[in-house]
Amino acid sequence: MDDDRLPKADILYLSDRYPELYAEKLSVNVAMRNQITSYFRYGGFTYAECGGMMYLCTTITLKAG
């Protein structure tokens, strides 16, 4: 959540966590979101499940709206 760039890797694995619990902190980390977008846009292999897949979405609507 605090890093601003991805390490060199052959695969990006986004595990099953709860991004909705950290939505504010994740949403303001634009540098990391841009790194992830560039990684898979330019052919990087990405595997995401549940919360990891939620993180890749354009938006997440929290219970409070």
mmCIF file as Biopython writes it, N, C-alpha, C and O atoms, coordinates in Angstrom:
data_model
#
loop_
_atom_site.group_PDB
_atom_site.id
_atom_site.type_symbol
_atom_site.label_atom_id
_atom_site.label_alt_id
_atom_site.label_comp_id
_atom_site.label_asym_id
_atom_site.label_entity_id
_atom_site.label_seq_id
_atom_site.pdbx_PDB_ins_code
_atom_site.Cartn_x
_atom_site.Cartn_y
_atom_site.Cartn_z
_atom_site.occupancy
_atom_site.B_iso_or_equiv
_atom_site.auth_seq_id
_atom_site.auth_asym_id
_atom_site.pdbx_PDB_model_num
ATOM 1   N N  . MET A ? 1  ? 0.810   -1.201  0.000   1.0 0.0 1  A 1 
ATOM 2   C CA . MET A ? 1  ? 0.000   0.000   0.000   1.0 0.0 1  A 1 
ATOM 3   C C  . MET A ? 1  ? 0.849   1.259   0.000   1.0 0.0 1  A 1 
ATOM 4   O O  . MET A ? 1  ? 0.395   2.310   -0.454  1.0 0.0 1  A 1 
ATOM 5   N N  . ASP A ? 2  ? 2.076   1.171   0.502   1.0 0.0 2  A 1 
ATOM 6   C CA . ASP A ? 2  ? 2.922   2.351   0.599   1.0 0.0 2  A 1 
ATOM 7   C C  . ASP A ? 2  ? 3.959   2.457   -0.515  1.0 0.0 2  A 1 
ATOM 8   O O  . ASP A ? 2  ? 4.526   3.528   -0.731  1.0 0.0 2  A 1 
ATOM 9   N N  . ASP A ? 3  ? 4.211   1.363   -1.221  1.0 0.0 3  A 1 
ATOM 10  C CA . ASP A ? 3  ? 5.198   1.385   -2.294  1.0 0.0 3  A 1 
ATOM 11  C C  . ASP A ? 3  ? 4.675   2.189   -3.476  1.0 0.0 3  A 1 
ATOM 12  O O  . ASP A ? 3  ? 3.469   2.267   -3.710  1.0 0.0 3  A 1 
ATOM 13  N N  . ASP A ? 4  ? 5.606   2.785   -4.216  1.0 0.0 4  A 1 
ATOM 14  C CA . ASP A ? 4  ? 5.182   3.559   -5.380  1.0 0.0 4  A 1 
ATOM 15  C C  . ASP A ? 4  ? 5.605   2.928   -6.699  1.0 0.0 4  A 1 
ATOM 16  O O  . ASP A ? 4  ? 5.346   3.486   -7.765  1.0 0.0 4  A 1 
ATOM 17  N N  . ARG A ? 5  ? 6.257   1.764   -6.635  1.0 0.0 5  A 1 
ATOM 18  C CA . ARG A ? 5  ? 6.605   1.055   -7.863  1.0 0.0 5  A 1 
ATOM 19  C C  . ARG A ? 5  ? 6.698   -0.443  -7.614  1.0 0.0 5  A 1 
ATOM 20  O O  . ARG A ? 5  ? 6.952   -0.899  -6.499  1.0 0.0 5  A 1 
ATOM 21  N N  . LEU A ? 6  ? 6.486   -1.189  -8.684  1.0 0.0 6  A 1 
ATOM 22  C CA . LEU A ? 6  ? 6.580   -2.646  -8.607  1.0 0.0 6  A 1 
ATOM 23  C C  . LEU A ? 6  ? 8.038   -3.075  -8.657  1.0 0.0 6  A 1 
ATOM 24  O O  . LEU A ? 6  ? 8.843   -2.445  -9.341  1.0 0.0 6  A 1 
ATOM 25  N N  . PRO A ? 7  ? 8.389   -4.142  -7.941  1.0 0.0 7  A 1 
ATOM 26  C CA . PRO A ? 7  ? 9.730   -4.699  -8.111  1.0 0.0 7  A 1 
ATOM 27  C C  . PRO A ? 7  ? 9.781   -5.457  -9.434  1.0 0.0 7  A 1 
ATOM 28  O O  . PRO A ? 7  ? 8.737   -5.778  -10.001 1.0 0.0 7  A 1 
ATOM 29  N N  . LYS A ? 8  ? 10.963  -5.740  -9.924  1.0 0.0 8  A 1 
ATOM 30  C CA . LYS A ? 8  ? 11.097  -6.562  -11.124 1.0 0.0 8  A 1 
ATOM 31  C C  . LYS A ? 8  ? 10.552  -7.952  -10.814 1.0 0.0 8  A 1 
ATOM 32  O O  . LYS A ? 8  ? 10.907  -8.559  -9.804  1.0 0.0 8  A 1 
ATOM 33  N N  . ALA A ? 9  ? 9.691   -8.445  -11.691 1.0 0.0 9  A 1 
ATOM 34  C CA . ALA A ? 9  ? 9.077   -9.753  -11.447 1.0 0.0 9  A 1 
ATOM 35  C C  . ALA A ? 9  ? 8.585   -10.343 -12.765 1.0 0.0 9  A 1 
ATOM 36  O O  . ALA A ? 9  ? 8.349   -9.622  -13.734 1.0 0.0 9  A 1 
ATOM 37  N N  . ASP A ? 10 ? 8.437   -11.647 -12.785 1.0 0.0 10 A 1 
ATOM 38  C CA . ASP A ? 10 ? 7.901   -12.339 -13.955 1.0 0.0 10 A 1 
ATOM 39  C C  . ASP A ? 10 ? 6.388   -12.422 -13.923 1.0 0.0 10 A 1 
ATOM 40  O O  . ASP A ? 10 ? 5.749   -12.625 -14.955 1.0 0.0 10 A 1 
ATOM 41  N N  . ILE A ? 11 ? 5.813   -12.266 -12.742 1.0 0.0 11 A 1 
ATOM 42  C CA . ILE A ? 11 ? 4.363   -12.357 -12.587 1.0 0.0 11 A 1 
ATOM 43  C C  . ILE A ? 11 ? 3.928   -11.427 -11.445 1.0 0.0 11 A 1 
ATOM 44  O O  . ILE A ? 11 ? 4.624   -11.272 -10.442 1.0 0.0 11 A 1 
ATOM 45  N N  . LEU A ? 12 ? 2.775   -10.827 -11.634 1.0 0.0 12 A 1 
ATOM 46  C CA . LEU A ? 12 ? 2.171   -10.016 -10.579 1.0 0.0 12 A 1 
ATOM 47  C C  . LEU A ? 12 ? 1.006   -10.814 -10.014 1.0 0.0 12 A 1 
ATOM 48  O O  . LEU A ? 12 ? 0.061   -11.136 -10.734 1.0 0.0 12 A 1 
ATOM 49  N N  . TYR A ? 13 ? 1.072   -11.128 -8.740  1.0 0.0 13 A 1 
ATOM 50  C CA . TYR A ? 13 ? 0.025   -11.887 -8.070  1.0 0.0 13 A 1 
ATOM 51  C C  . TYR A ? 13 ? -0.658  -10.991 -7.050  1.0 0.0 13 A 1 
ATOM 52  O O  . TYR A ? 13 ? -0.035  -10.535 -6.092  1.0 0.0 13 A 1 
ATOM 53  N N  . LEU A ? 14 ? -1.936  -10.746 -7.264  1.0 0.0 14 A 1 
ATOM 54  C CA . LEU A ? 14 ? -2.729  -9.952  -6.330  1.0 0.0 14 A 1 
ATOM 55  C C  . LEU A ? 14 ? -3.655  -10.907 -5.597  1.0 0.0 14 A 1 
ATOM 56  O O  . LEU A ? 14 ? -4.604  -11.447 -6.166  1.0 0.0 14 A 1 
ATOM 57  N N  . SER A ? 15 ? -3.360  -11.098 -4.342  1.0 0.0 15 A 1 
ATOM 58  C CA . SER A ? 15 ? -4.044  -12.141 -3.572  1.0 0.0 15 A 1 
ATOM 59  C C  . SER A ? 15 ? -5.409  -11.699 -3.057  1.0 0.0 15 A 1 
ATOM 60  O O  . SER A ? 15 ? -5.845  -10.564 -3.253  1.0 0.0 15 A 1 
ATOM 61  N N  . ASP A ? 16 ? -6.051  -12.628 -2.401  1.0 0.0 16 A 1 
ATOM 62  C CA . ASP A ? 16 ? -7.380  -12.440 -1.841  1.0 0.0 16 A 1 
ATOM 63  C C  . ASP A ? 16 ? -7.273  -11.702 -0.522  1.0 0.0 16 A 1 
ATOM 64  O O  . ASP A ? 16 ? -7.029  -12.305 0.523   1.0 0.0 16 A 1 
ATOM 65  N N  . ARG A ? 17 ? -7.454  -10.409 -0.578  1.0 0.0 17 A 1 
ATOM 66  C CA . ARG A ? 17 ? -7.481  -9.570  0.626   1.0 0.0 17 A 1 
ATOM 67  C C  . ARG A ? 17 ? -8.730  -8.717  0.562   1.0 0.0 17 A 1 
ATOM 68  O O  . ARG A ? 17 ? -9.634  -9.013  -0.220  1.0 0.0 17 A 1 
ATOM 69  N N  . TYR A ? 18 ? -8.804  -7.700  1.339   1.0 0.0 18 A 1 
ATOM 70  C CA . TYR A ? 18 ? -10.000 -6.871  1.431   1.0 0.0 18 A 1 
ATOM 71  C C  . TYR A ? 18 ? -9.685  -5.423  1.058   1.0 0.0 18 A 1 
ATOM 72  O O  . TYR A ? 18 ? -9.494  -4.591  1.944   1.0 0.0 18 A 1 
ATOM 73  N N  . PRO A ? 19 ? -9.627  -5.107  -0.241  1.0 0.0 19 A 1 
ATOM 74  C CA . PRO A ? 19 ? -9.281  -3.742  -0.630  1.0 0.0 19 A 1 
ATOM 75  C C  . PRO A ? 19 ? -10.289 -2.710  -0.124  1.0 0.0 19 A 1 
ATOM 76  O O  . PRO A ? 19 ? -9.943  -1.542  0.053   1.0 0.0 19 A 1 
ATOM 77  N N  . GLU A ? 20 ? -11.509 -3.127  0.105   1.0 0.0 20 A 1 
ATOM 78  C CA . GLU A ? 20 ? -12.514 -2.182  0.596   1.0 0.0 20 A 1 
ATOM 79  C C  . GLU A ? 20 ? -12.173 -1.658  1.988   1.0 0.0 20 A 1 
ATOM 80  O O  . GLU A ? 20 ? -12.616 -0.572  2.361   1.0 0.0 20 A 1 
ATOM 81  N N  . LEU A ? 21 ? -11.391 -2.413  2.762   1.0 0.0 21 A 1 
ATOM 82  C CA . LEU A ? 21 ? -10.988 -1.960  4.092   1.0 0.0 21 A 1 
ATOM 83  C C  . LEU A ? 21 ? -9.898  -0.895  4.029   1.0 0.0 21 A 1 
ATOM 84  O O  . LEU A ? 21 ? -9.702  -0.137  4.979   1.0 0.0 21 A 1 
ATOM 85  N N  . TYR A ? 22 ? -9.197  -0.848  2.909   1.0 0.0 22 A 1 
ATOM 86  C CA . TYR A ? 22 ? -8.085  0.080   2.731   1.0 0.0 22 A 1 
ATOM 87  C C  . TYR A ? 22 ? -8.310  0.972   1.516   1.0 0.0 22 A 1 
ATOM 88  O O  . TYR A ? 22 ? -7.355  1.467   0.917   1.0 0.0 22 A 1 
ATOM 89  N N  . ALA A ? 23 ? -9.562  1.173   1.158   1.0 0.0 23 A 1 
ATOM 90  C CA . ALA A ? 23 ? -9.919  1.868   -0.087  1.0 0.0 23 A 1 
ATOM 91  C C  . ALA A ? 23 ? -9.272  3.244   -0.192  1.0 0.0 23 A 1 
ATOM 92  O O  . ALA A ? 23 ? -8.736  3.593   -1.244  1.0 0.0 23 A 1 
ATOM 93  N N  . GLU A ? 24 ? -9.315  4.018   0.865   1.0 0.0 24 A 1 
ATOM 94  C CA . GLU A ? 24 ? -8.761  5.375   0.786   1.0 0.0 24 A 1 
ATOM 95  C C  . GLU A ? 24 ? -7.256  5.339   0.532   1.0 0.0 24 A 1 
ATOM 96  O O  . GLU A ? 24 ? -6.752  6.048   -0.339  1.0 0.0 24 A 1 
ATOM 97  N N  . LYS A ? 25 ? -6.545  4.518   1.289   1.0 0.0 25 A 1 
ATOM 98  C CA . LYS A ? 25 ? -5.095  4.448   1.145   1.0 0.0 25 A 1 
ATOM 99  C C  . LYS A ? 25 ? -4.707  3.904   -0.231  1.0 0.0 25 A 1 
ATOM 100 O O  . LYS A ? 25 ? -3.769  4.404   -0.852  1.0 0.0 25 A 1 
ATOM 101 N N  . LEU A ? 26 ? -5.419  2.891   -0.708  1.0 0.0 26 A 1 
ATOM 102 C CA . LEU A ? 26 ? -5.132  2.330   -2.023  1.0 0.0 26 A 1 
ATOM 103 C C  . LEU A ? 26 ? -5.454  3.319   -3.135  1.0 0.0 26 A 1 
ATOM 104 O O  . LEU A ? 26 ? -4.715  3.410   -4.116  1.0 0.0 26 A 1 
ATOM 105 N N  . SER A ? 27 ? -6.537  4.053   -2.993  1.0 0.0 27 A 1 
ATOM 106 C CA . SER A ? 27 ? -6.965  4.958   -4.061  1.0 0.0 27 A 1 
ATOM 107 C C  . SER A ? 27 ? -6.027  6.150   -4.224  1.0 0.0 27 A 1 
ATOM 108 O O  . SER A ? 27 ? -5.884  6.662   -5.335  1.0 0.0 27 A 1 
ATOM 109 N N  . VAL A ? 28 ? -5.395  6.601   -3.164  1.0 0.0 28 A 1 
ATOM 110 C CA . VAL A ? 28 ? -4.493  7.750   -3.289  1.0 0.0 28 A 1 
ATOM 111 C C  . VAL A ? 28 ? -3.095  7.357   -3.779  1.0 0.0 28 A 1 
ATOM 112 O O  . VAL A ? 28 ? -2.289  8.229   -4.102  1.0 0.0 28 A 1 
ATOM 113 N N  . ASN A ? 29 ? -2.804  6.071   -3.837  1.0 0.0 29 A 1 
ATOM 114 C CA . ASN A ? 29 ? -1.499  5.610   -4.316  1.0 0.0 29 A 1 
ATOM 115 C C  . ASN A ? 29 ? -1.536  5.488   -5.844  1.0 0.0 29 A 1 
ATOM 116 O O  . ASN A ? 29 ? -1.488  4.389   -6.396  1.0 0.0 29 A 1 
ATOM 117 N N  . VAL A ? 30 ? -1.619  6.622   -6.497  1.0 0.0 30 A 1 
ATOM 118 C CA . VAL A ? 30 ? -1.735  6.682   -7.952  1.0 0.0 30 A 1 
ATOM 119 C C  . VAL A ? 30 ? -0.492  6.112   -8.629  1.0 0.0 30 A 1 
ATOM 120 O O  . VAL A ? 30 ? -0.600  5.469   -9.674  1.0 0.0 30 A 1 
ATOM 121 N N  . ALA A ? 31 ? 0.670   6.335   -8.058  1.0 0.0 31 A 1 
ATOM 122 C CA . ALA A ? 31 ? 1.906   5.834   -8.658  1.0 0.0 31 A 1 
ATOM 123 C C  . ALA A ? 31 ? 1.870   4.314   -8.799  1.0 0.0 31 A 1 
ATOM 124 O O  . ALA A ? 31 ? 2.234   3.783   -9.848  1.0 0.0 31 A 1 
ATOM 125 N N  . MET A ? 32 ? 1.436   3.612   -7.755  1.0 0.0 32 A 1 
ATOM 126 C CA . MET A ? 32 ? 1.383   2.145   -7.823  1.0 0.0 32 A 1 
ATOM 127 C C  . MET A ? 32 ? 0.307   1.689   -8.794  1.0 0.0 32 A 1 
ATOM 128 O O  . MET A ? 32 ? 0.524   0.747   -9.556  1.0 0.0 32 A 1 
ATOM 129 N N  . ARG A ? 33 ? -0.837  2.334   -8.778  1.0 0.0 33 A 1 
ATOM 130 C CA . ARG A ? 33 ? -1.896  1.957   -9.725  1.0 0.0 33 A 1 
ATOM 131 C C  . ARG A ? 33 ? -1.407  2.120   -11.152 1.0 0.0 33 A 1 
ATOM 132 O O  . ARG A ? 33 ? -1.694  1.277   -12.002 1.0 0.0 33 A 1 
ATOM 133 N N  . ASN A ? 34 ? -0.672  3.189   -11.429 1.0 0.0 34 A 1 
ATOM 134 C CA . ASN A ? 34 ? -0.122  3.394   -12.767 1.0 0.0 34 A 1 
ATOM 135 C C  . ASN A ? 34 ? 0.918   2.340   -13.113 1.0 0.0 34 A 1 
ATOM 136 O O  . ASN A ? 34 ? 0.974   1.881   -14.254 1.0 0.0 34 A 1 
ATOM 137 N N  . GLN A ? 35 ? 1.735   1.951   -12.156 1.0 0.0 35 A 1 
ATOM 138 C CA . GLN A ? 35 ? 2.725   0.895   -12.372 1.0 0.0 35 A 1 
ATOM 139 C C  . GLN A ? 35 ? 2.044   -0.424  -12.732 1.0 0.0 35 A 1 
ATOM 140 O O  . GLN A ? 35 ? 2.466   -1.107  -13.666 1.0 0.0 35 A 1 
ATOM 141 N N  . ILE A ? 36 ? 1.002   -0.781  -12.001 1.0 0.0 36 A 1 
ATOM 142 C CA . ILE A ? 36 ? 0.277   -2.027  -12.261 1.0 0.0 36 A 1 
ATOM 143 C C  . ILE A ? 36 ? -0.390  -1.981  -13.628 1.0 0.0 36 A 1 
ATOM 144 O O  . ILE A ? 36 ? -0.337  -2.957  -14.377 1.0 0.0 36 A 1 
ATOM 145 N N  . THR A ? 37 ? -1.011  -0.867  -13.957 1.0 0.0 37 A 1 
ATOM 146 C CA . THR A ? 37 ? -1.652  -0.726  -15.267 1.0 0.0 37 A 1 
ATOM 147 C C  . THR A ? 37 ? -0.636  -0.888  -16.385 1.0 0.0 37 A 1 
ATOM 148 O O  . THR A ? 37 ? -0.890  -1.615  -17.345 1.0 0.0 37 A 1 
ATOM 149 N N  . SER A ? 38 ? 0.489   -0.237  -16.281 1.0 0.0 38 A 1 
ATOM 150 C CA . SER A ? 38 ? 1.533   -0.345  -17.300 1.0 0.0 38 A 1 
ATOM 151 C C  . SER A ? 38 ? 2.058   -1.768  -17.391 1.0 0.0 38 A 1 
ATOM 152 O O  . SER A ? 38 ? 2.303   -2.276  -18.486 1.0 0.0 38 A 1 
ATOM 153 N N  . TYR A ? 39 ? 2.229   -2.410  -16.244 1.0 0.0 39 A 1 
ATOM 154 C CA . TYR A ? 39 ? 2.759   -3.775  -16.220 1.0 0.0 39 A 1 
ATOM 155 C C  . TYR A ? 39 ? 1.925   -4.714  -17.073 1.0 0.0 39 A 1 
ATOM 156 O O  . TYR A ? 39 ? 2.464   -5.396  -17.944 1.0 0.0 39 A 1 
ATOM 157 N N  . PHE A ? 40 ? 0.606   -4.763  -16.836 1.0 0.0 40 A 1 
ATOM 158 C CA . PHE A ? 40 ? -0.169  -5.723  -17.616 1.0 0.0 40 A 1 
ATOM 159 C C  . PHE A ? 40 ? -0.553  -5.196  -18.985 1.0 0.0 40 A 1 
ATOM 160 O O  . PHE A ? 40 ? -0.823  -5.989  -19.887 1.0 0.0 40 A 1 
ATOM 161 N N  . ARG A ? 41 ? -0.586  -3.890  -19.170 1.0 0.0 41 A 1 
ATOM 162 C CA . ARG A ? 41 ? -0.877  -3.321  -20.488 1.0 0.0 41 A 1 
ATOM 163 C C  . ARG A ? 41 ? 0.247   -3.639  -21.474 1.0 0.0 41 A 1 
ATOM 164 O O  . ARG A ? 41 ? -0.001  -3.782  -22.672 1.0 0.0 41 A 1 
ATOM 165 N N  . TYR A ? 42 ? 1.478   -3.750  -20.977 1.0 0.0 42 A 1 
ATOM 166 C CA . TYR A ? 42 ? 2.621   -4.047  -21.835 1.0 0.0 42 A 1 
ATOM 167 C C  . TYR A ? 42 ? 3.048   -5.510  -21.757 1.0 0.0 42 A 1 
ATOM 168 O O  . TYR A ? 42 ? 4.206   -5.843  -22.009 1.0 0.0 42 A 1 
ATOM 169 N N  . GLY A ? 43 ? 2.098   -6.380  -21.404 1.0 0.0 43 A 1 
ATOM 170 C CA . GLY A ? 43 ? 2.325   -7.816  -21.520 1.0 0.0 43 A 1 
ATOM 171 C C  . GLY A ? 43 ? 2.751   -8.532  -20.265 1.0 0.0 43 A 1 
ATOM 172 O O  . GLY A ? 43 ? 3.035   -9.729  -20.320 1.0 0.0 43 A 1 
ATOM 173 N N  . GLY A ? 44 ? 2.808   -7.855  -19.136 1.0 0.0 44 A 1 
ATOM 174 C CA . GLY A ? 44 ? 3.156   -8.533  -17.884 1.0 0.0 44 A 1 
ATOM 175 C C  . GLY A ? 44 ? 2.035   -9.472  -17.469 1.0 0.0 44 A 1 
ATOM 176 O O  . GLY A ? 44 ? 0.860   -9.110  -17.534 1.0 0.0 44 A 1 
ATOM 177 N N  . PHE A ? 45 ? 2.390   -10.660 -17.048 1.0 0.0 45 A 1 
ATOM 178 C CA . PHE A ? 45 ? 1.399   -11.647 -16.629 1.0 0.0 45 A 1 
ATOM 179 C C  . PHE A ? 45 ? 0.888   -11.289 -15.244 1.0 0.0 45 A 1 
ATOM 180 O O  . PHE A ? 45 ? 1.673   -11.081 -14.319 1.0 0.0 45 A 1 
ATOM 181 N N  . THR A ? 46 ? -0.433  -11.218 -15.105 1.0 0.0 46 A 1 
ATOM 182 C CA . THR A ? 46 ? -1.062  -10.850 -13.845 1.0 0.0 46 A 1 
ATOM 183 C C  . THR A ? 46 ? -2.079  -11.909 -13.449 1.0 0.0 46 A 1 
ATOM 184 O O  . THR A ? 46 ? -2.907  -12.325 -14.259 1.0 0.0 46 A 1 
ATOM 185 N N  . TYR A ? 47 ? -2.008  -12.337 -12.202 1.0 0.0 47 A 1 
ATOM 186 C CA . TYR A ? 47 ? -2.990  -13.266 -11.654 1.0 0.0 47 A 1 
ATOM 187 C C  . TYR A ? 47 ? -3.604  -12.600 -10.431 1.0 0.0 47 A 1 
ATOM 188 O O  . TYR A ? 47 ? -2.902  -12.215 -9.496  1.0 0.0 47 A 1 
ATOM 189 N N  . ALA A ? 48 ? -4.921  -12.470 -10.454 1.0 0.0 48 A 1 
ATOM 190 C CA . ALA A ? 48 ? -5.609  -11.841 -9.328  1.0 0.0 48 A 1 
ATOM 191 C C  . ALA A ? 48 ? -6.807  -12.694 -8.927  1.0 0.0 48 A 1 
ATOM 192 O O  . ALA A ? 48 ? -7.458  -13.307 -9.772  1.0 0.0 48 A 1 
ATOM 193 N N  . GLU A ? 49 ? -7.084  -12.725 -7.649  1.0 0.0 49 A 1 
ATOM 194 C CA . GLU A ? 49 ? -8.250  -13.450 -7.168  1.0 0.0 49 A 1 
ATOM 195 C C  . GLU A ? 49 ? -8.996  -12.605 -6.148  1.0 0.0 49 A 1 
ATOM 196 O O  . GLU A ? 49 ? -8.383  -11.893 -5.351  1.0 0.0 49 A 1 
ATOM 197 N N  . CYS A ? 50 ? -10.277 -12.683 -6.176  1.0 0.0 50 A 1 
ATOM 198 C CA . CYS A ? 50 ? -11.195 -12.024 -5.258  1.0 0.0 50 A 1 
ATOM 199 C C  . CYS A ? 50 ? -10.817 -10.570 -4.993  1.0 0.0 50 A 1 
ATOM 200 O O  . CYS A ? 50 ? -11.033 -9.724  -5.861  1.0 0.0 50 A 1 
ATOM 201 N N  . GLY A ? 51 ? -10.265 -10.252 -3.832  1.0 0.0 51 A 1 
ATOM 202 C CA . GLY A ? 51 ? -9.909  -8.884  -3.503  1.0 0.0 51 A 1 
ATOM 203 C C  . GLY A ? 51 ? -8.877  -8.295  -4.451  1.0 0.0 51 A 1 
ATOM 204 O O  . GLY A ? 51 ? -8.908  -7.099  -4.742  1.0 0.0 51 A 1 
ATOM 205 N N  . GLY A ? 52 ? -7.969  -9.123  -4.930  1.0 0.0 52 A 1 
ATOM 206 C CA . GLY A ? 52 ? -6.988  -8.668  -5.916  1.0 0.0 52 A 1 
ATOM 207 C C  . GLY A ? 52 ? -7.662  -8.260  -7.212  1.0 0.0 52 A 1 
ATOM 208 O O  . GLY A ? 52 ? -7.265  -7.277  -7.837  1.0 0.0 52 A 1 
ATOM 209 N N  . MET A ? 53 ? -8.672  -9.003  -7.617  1.0 0.0 53 A 1 
ATOM 210 C CA . MET A ? 53 ? -9.431  -8.659  -8.818  1.0 0.0 53 A 1 
ATOM 211 C C  . MET A ? 53 ? -10.241 -7.383  -8.569  1.0 0.0 53 A 1 
ATOM 212 O O  . MET A ? 53 ? -10.370 -6.545  -9.462  1.0 0.0 53 A 1 
ATOM 213 N N  . MET A ? 54 ? -10.775 -7.239  -7.377  1.0 0.0 54 A 1 
ATOM 214 C CA . MET A ? 54 ? -11.498 -6.010  -7.036  1.0 0.0 54 A 1 
ATOM 215 C C  . MET A ? 54 ? -10.579 -4.798  -7.171  1.0 0.0 54 A 1 
ATOM 216 O O  . MET A ? 54 ? -10.999 -3.749  -7.659  1.0 0.0 54 A 1 
ATOM 217 N N  . TYR A ? 55 ? -9.334  -4.941  -6.743  1.0 0.0 55 A 1 
ATOM 218 C CA . TYR A ? 55 ? -8.377  -3.848  -6.816  1.0 0.0 55 A 1 
ATOM 219 C C  . TYR A ? 55 ? -8.119  -3.416  -8.261  1.0 0.0 55 A 1 
ATOM 220 O O  . TYR A ? 55 ? -7.826  -2.249  -8.520  1.0 0.0 55 A 1 
ATOM 221 N N  . LEU A ? 56 ? -8.227  -4.356  -9.195  1.0 0.0 56 A 1 
ATOM 222 C CA . LEU A ? 56 ? -8.001  -4.038  -10.609 1.0 0.0 56 A 1 
ATOM 223 C C  . LEU A ? 56 ? -9.189  -3.350  -11.264 1.0 0.0 56 A 1 
ATOM 224 O O  . LEU A ? 56 ? -9.073  -2.847  -12.381 1.0 0.0 56 A 1 
ATOM 225 N N  . CYS A ? 57 ? -10.318 -3.322  -10.587 1.0 0.0 57 A 1 
ATOM 226 C CA . CYS A ? 57 ? -11.508 -2.680  -11.144 1.0 0.0 57 A 1 
ATOM 227 C C  . CYS A ? 57 ? -11.350 -1.165  -11.208 1.0 0.0 57 A 1 
ATOM 228 O O  . CYS A ? 57 ? -10.511 -0.588  -10.515 1.0 0.0 57 A 1 
ATOM 229 N N  . THR A ? 58 ? -12.149 -0.542  -12.029 1.0 0.0 58 A 1 
ATOM 230 C CA . THR A ? 58 ? -12.137 0.906   -12.147 1.0 0.0 58 A 1 
ATOM 231 C C  . THR A ? 58 ? -12.651 1.579   -10.890 1.0 0.0 58 A 1 
ATOM 232 O O  . THR A ? 58 ? -12.102 2.590   -10.450 1.0 0.0 58 A 1 
ATOM 233 N N  . THR A ? 59 ? -13.703 1.020   -10.312 1.0 0.0 59 A 1 
ATOM 234 C CA . THR A ? 59 ? -14.275 1.580   -9.080  1.0 0.0 59 A 1 
ATOM 235 C C  . THR A ? 59 ? -14.729 0.449   -8.158  1.0 0.0 59 A 1 
ATOM 236 O O  . THR A ? 59 ? -15.005 -0.670  -8.590  1.0 0.0 59 A 1 
ATOM 237 N N  . ILE A ? 60 ? -14.792 0.785   -6.888  1.0 0.0 60 A 1 
ATOM 238 C CA . ILE A ? 60 ? -15.370 -0.092  -5.883  1.0 0.0 60 A 1 
ATOM 239 C C  . ILE A ? 60 ? -16.339 0.778   -5.080  1.0 0.0 60 A 1 
ATOM 240 O O  . ILE A ? 60 ? -15.945 1.825   -4.566  1.0 0.0 60 A 1 
ATOM 241 N N  . THR A ? 61 ? -17.568 0.367   -4.969  1.0 0.0 61 A 1 
ATOM 242 C CA . THR A ? 61 ? -18.541 1.107   -4.177  1.0 0.0 61 A 1 
ATOM 243 C C  . THR A ? 61 ? -18.604 0.482   -2.789  1.0 0.0 61 A 1 
ATOM 244 O O  . THR A ? 61 ? -18.946 -0.691  -2.640  1.0 0.0 61 A 1 
ATOM 245 N N  . LEU A ? 62 ? -18.275 1.266   -1.788  1.0 0.0 62 A 1 
ATOM 246 C CA . LEU A ? 62 ? -18.301 0.781   -0.424  1.0 0.0 62 A 1 
ATOM 247 C C  . LEU A ? 62 ? -19.713 0.758   0.134   1.0 0.0 62 A 1 
ATOM 248 O O  . LEU A ? 62 ? -20.614 1.395   -0.412  1.0 0.0 62 A 1 
ATOM 249 N N  . LYS A ? 63 ? -19.901 0.039   1.201   1.0 0.0 63 A 1 
ATOM 250 C CA . LYS A ? 63 ? -21.232 -0.096  1.802   1.0 0.0 63 A 1 
ATOM 251 C C  . LYS A ? 63 ? -21.852 1.266   2.128   1.0 0.0 63 A 1 
ATOM 252 O O  . LYS A ? 63 ? -23.055 1.469   1.968   1.0 0.0 63 A 1 
ATOM 253 N N  . ALA A ? 64 ? -21.010 2.189   2.586   1.0 0.0 64 A 1 
ATOM 254 C CA . ALA A ? 64 ? -21.509 3.515   2.931   1.0 0.0 64 A 1 
ATOM 255 C C  . ALA A ? 64 ? -21.806 4.377   1.694   1.0 0.0 64 A 1 
ATOM 256 O O  . ALA A ? 64 ? -22.267 5.512   1.814   1.0 0.0 64 A 1 
ATOM 257 N N  . GLY A ? 65 ? -21.534 3.818   0.504   1.0 0.0 65 A 1 
ATOM 258 C CA . GLY A ? 65 ? -21.822 4.547   -0.731  1.0 0.0 65 A 1 
ATOM 259 C C  . GLY A ? 65 ? -20.614 5.212   -1.282  1.0 0.0 65 A 1 
ATOM 260 O O  . GLY A ? 65 ? -20.690 5.868   -2.321  1.0 0.0 65 A 1 
#
